[in-house]
Amino acid sequence: MTAPFFSICIPNYNYGRFIGETIQSVLDQDYDDYEIVIADNASTDNSLDVIESFAARDARIRVIRNRHNIGFAPNLQRATETARGQYMNLLSSDDQMKAGALRAYADAIRETGVRDAVLFAAVENFDERGQVFKLTVKPDDGFYLRYTSPNAPPSGAAQVFDGSAVLASALKRLKTPMPFLSTVYARTLWERVEGYNSTRTIGPDKHFIYKVLGLNPPVVYIPRVCYRYRDAISPNKAAQTTTLKQPMDDYLYTLEYRDETLAPLGLTRQDLIEAFIERVCLREGLSQLGHRHYAHAFKLLMFALASYPGTTLRRPKAYALAGLLATGPLASIIAPVLLSVYYREHPNEVREAAVRAQG
């Protein structure tokens, strides 16, 4: 097998203070068969100055300059549509590759013999001081994101799974099955689903990977930390705790997937509806209330009742959330205590990571 050629596609908007580190982390790789494609979404800061300073020194960097801000999902499309690589990686403009990342992916492709595949690896989360405080990994019981201690990084040989199994696991939770920044996929798959054209506002990348997994490609998990995720509050991440954009995105899955499509995955549309109500609305509503976001918790309960009232009224969490909200200002005092007690009594319960989308 010839060495794969990678396209590292970086969408950017006003991340001039970070994107230089992102680009440099790619240039520092010990694997040379790649290009970097950067789509700047009409930034108003110094982003283009930083980007062009790198492009002037390295011919592997191509820059796409949007004259107007075209939005998040369209800019993902712009960043990827001219990619020439056999494999593509959509890398956020404030995140980084770790040393040896591209070689690890090339080795996994060679060692597993996969073709037209999706690959992903573990990620380390770092704060504004550059300190790593947790890892995002694939748990043993499915495909979603789990946080673990940075003192216990994953290891071992690459693992190969069926795309349909990955999709079924993700849809059961309506969660993203793999980290945005560490997902690498064959260009042939991008072409078959027409790229990132999407109606989603928060998670077009999640919508994209669901469509790709629906083609049942091989999926390779590399149990190694290959990327660094800057765990900061971006405008889109903040929107997840102040608006209904995330539940609106997930609500669309309950409408789009029909029983005949889900049957081969061992699922029904009702399974998606129950996951939406239980996980996206009620569990998240209780979590938001536990973090003193009273208004957002109320909106999530109302959205659940407006979407699927029958399913909502059959869930015990709906009454727990409604009861706490009924206490008014006291909810901001009671809920954090109850949440702390709940997690202390359920140490093995997975706290799933929210879907990352950023512009």
N, C-alpha and C positions, 0 to 999 in steps of 0.2 A: 504494500500500500504506500502510495506517495504521501509525503508530508502534507497535511491539510493547510490551506490558506485561509486565514481568518479575516473577517471584516469587523473591526471594533467601531460600533456606531454610537455616537455620543450626541444626544439632544441637549441643547443648552438654552437657558434663559436667565440672564442676570446672575450667573454664578462665576463671575470673573475672579472672585477671591479664592475659588476652589479649583477651577477647571485646569489651571496649570499643573497642580498636583496630580489630577486625574490623568492628564496626557502624559506626564512624566512617568507615572506608574506603568503605563503601557510601553513607553520607549525603553524602560529599564528591564523589560523581559529578556530572558536568555534564548528566546525563540524568535526568529526574524521573519517568518512567512506570514505577514499581516499587513493590513492597511488600517488607517484611522479615518473615519468619515465623521465630521462634526457639522451638525445642522444648528445654526444659531437662530433663535426665534425672535429676531429684531430686539436684541438686548439693548438696554439703555445705560448699562454700566460699561466697564472697561473690558468686557468679555472678548470682543473681537480683537482688541489690541493684544491681549494675552494669547488668544488662539493663533493669530497671524504671526506672532513672534516665533511660535513653534513651527508653523507651516513653512515659514521662510527658510528654516534650517533643515527640514526633513521632507523629502518628496513623497513619503508615504502618507502624509496628512493632506486630506482634501477638505475644503471648507465650503459649506452651503450657507449662503447669507439670505435669510428671509427678509423681504422688504417690509412685511407687516407680521405682527404676531398672529399666527394661524391657529393657535390653540395647542393643547398637549398632544392629543391623539394624532392630528395631522402632522405635527412635527416629528413624531416617532416614524411616521411613514416617510417623511422627507429624509430622515437620518438613515433609513435603511434601503430605500428604493433603488439607489445607485450602487449599492454594495456589490463588490466583485468576488467576494470570498466564497469558498465552498461552505464555510460555516460562519455564522454571524453572532455577534454578542452586542446587545443593547446595554451600554454602560452609562449610568447616570453621571452627570457632570460634576458631582461632588463626591463620588465614590472612587475607589481605587482597586487596581489589581495588586495582588501580592506577588513577590518574586517567585518565578517558576510556574505561574498560573497557566499560561498558554502552553507550555511544554507538558504540563499535567493533562490538559485536555487533549493535546495531540497524542500523547502516550495512551490515553484511555481509548481513543478512536482506533489506534493501531492494535492495542492489546485485545480489545473486545471484538474487533472486526465489524463494527456496526457501520451501516450506511444510512443516509437520510435520517439521522437520529437527533434527539434532544439530549443535551447533557447539562448537568448542574452540579455544583459543589457547595460545601459549607462556607459560611461567611462570618467574619468577626465584626462586631459592632463597636465603634469607637466614639468617644464623646468629643466635645469641643476642645479639650486639652490633648487629644490624640490618644487617650487611655482606652485600652480595650476592656470592656466591662461585661460582655457576654458574647456567646456564639449563637448563630442561627443555623440549625442543622435539620436534617431529615430524621424524624423519629422512627423507631422500629415498626410502629403499628399503622403506618399510613403515609400519605403524602400531603404534608402541610408544614408549617414552620414552627419549630420548637426552640425555645431559648435554653441554653445550658451554660455552665460555668466555663470561662476561658481557660481554666486549669485542666480541662479534660477534652482536648481536641479529638475529633474523630480520626480514625485511621483504618487502613485495610485496603483490599483490592476493590476496583470499580465493580459496581453491581448493575446488572441489566434487567429492565422490567418492560412489560408491555405497556404501550401508551394508553390502551383502553383501561387497564387496571389503575393506572395513575389518575386518569380522568374520573373514574368511578369513585376513587377515594377522595378526590378533591371536591366533587359535586356533593358528596354526602355531607360536607361541611360548608360548602360554598366558599371555600378558601383557596387562596393561591397555592399551587402545589410545590412551588420552588421559588427561591429568591430571584427577584427581578434582575439584579445585577450579575448573578452568576449563571444565568440561563444562556446556553449556547445551542444553536439549532442550525440544521442544514438549510441552505438557501432554497433548495427544492421545496421544502415545507412552507417557507415564507411565500413562495410563488403560488402554491396550491391553495392557500387561504387568502390570497390577495393582500398579504401584509397586515398592517395595523389599522386599516380602515375600520372604524368602530364608532358606535353611538355612545360608548361609555365615557363618562366625564372624569371619574377618579381612577378606574382600572382598565384602560384599554389593553395593557400588557397582559392582564389576567384573561380578558376576553380572547386575546390572540392565542395564548397558550392553550386555552380550552379548545379552540378551533383546531389547533395543530394536533393536540392529543386525540381529537376525534378521528384523525387519520390513522391512528394506531401505529405510530412510529416506535422504534425501540427507544427507551429512555435510560440513560446512564447516570447513575449517581456516583460521584467521586468523593469518597469520605475523607476529604482533606480541606483545610481552610485555604481558599484560593482568592478571595476578595475581601475588601474592607468596606463596610457600610457606615457612612457618617450618620449617626443616629441623632439628628437634629430636627427641629420643628420647621418644616418647609410650609409654604402656603397651602399646598394640597393636603399635606398631612394634618395641618391644623383644621382644615375643612372637614375632616372626618369626625371631629368632636364638636363641630359647630353647625354643620349643615346635614341634610339628608341625602347628599350626593352618593355616599357609599351604599346605603340601603336601597336607593333608587336603582343603582347599577345592578345590585344583586337581585332585586325584584324582577328585573328584565329576564334573568335566567329562568325564573319560574314560569314565564310566559313563552319563552322561545323554545325550550326543550319540551318535546312532546313524548308521550308514553312509548310510541313506536321507536323513537330514537334512543330512549333510555333503557328499553327492555334488554338489549344485548349487554348492557352494563350491570344488569341486576337491580335497576332502580326504576322508580315511577316518578311521575310529576309530583305526586303527593309527598314523596320523600324530599324533593327540593323545597316544596312549600313549607314542610315542617322544619327543615334545616334553616330556611330563611326566617321563620318566625322565632324559633328557639334560639338560634345562634346569632343571627344578624341583628334582630330587634330586641328580644327579651334579655338574653344573656348580656348582650352589649349594653342594653339599657341599665341593667343592674350594676354592671361594671362602671358605667359613666356616673351613675348616682353615687357609687362608692368612692369615686374620685371628685365628688361634689359638683358634677356637671348636671344640675337639676333640670335645667331647661331642655338640654339635649336628651336626657333620659325620658322626659315627658313626650318629646317629639317622636322618639322611637316607639313608645307604647302606642301613641295615636296612629303612627304609620302602620304598625302591625294590625291594629283593629280596623283600619280603613282598607288594608290590603286583603286580609283573610280573617275576618272576624270569627268564623266558626273554629278554625284551627287555633287562633289566639286564645279564645275563651276555654279551650280544653287544656291549656298549659298552666301548670301551677305557678310558673315564674311570672305569668301575667298578673296573677292576684298578689304575688309578693311585691312586684314592682308597683302596681296600683296602690297597694296598701301603704307602702313607704312614701309614695308621692303624696298620698292623702294627708300625711302628717305635716305637709308644708315645709317651712324652714327647718323643722326638726330632722327631716330626711337627710340633710347635709351633715348632721351629727350622728344619726343612728346608722346610716348606710355604710360609712367607712369602717365602723366598728364591726358590723355584721360581715362585711366583706373580708376583713382581716381574720375574723374567727373562722369563716368558711374556708379560706385558703390554708389556715393552720390545721384544720381538721381533714382537709383533702390534699395532702402533700403531693400525691401522685397525679392529681388532675392536671391536664395539659392546659397551659395558658397560651392559646394560639396567637401568633403575631398577626396584626392587622395587615391588609393588602397595601404594599408601598406603591404610591404613585406620586410622581413629582414632575414638575414642569421645569 
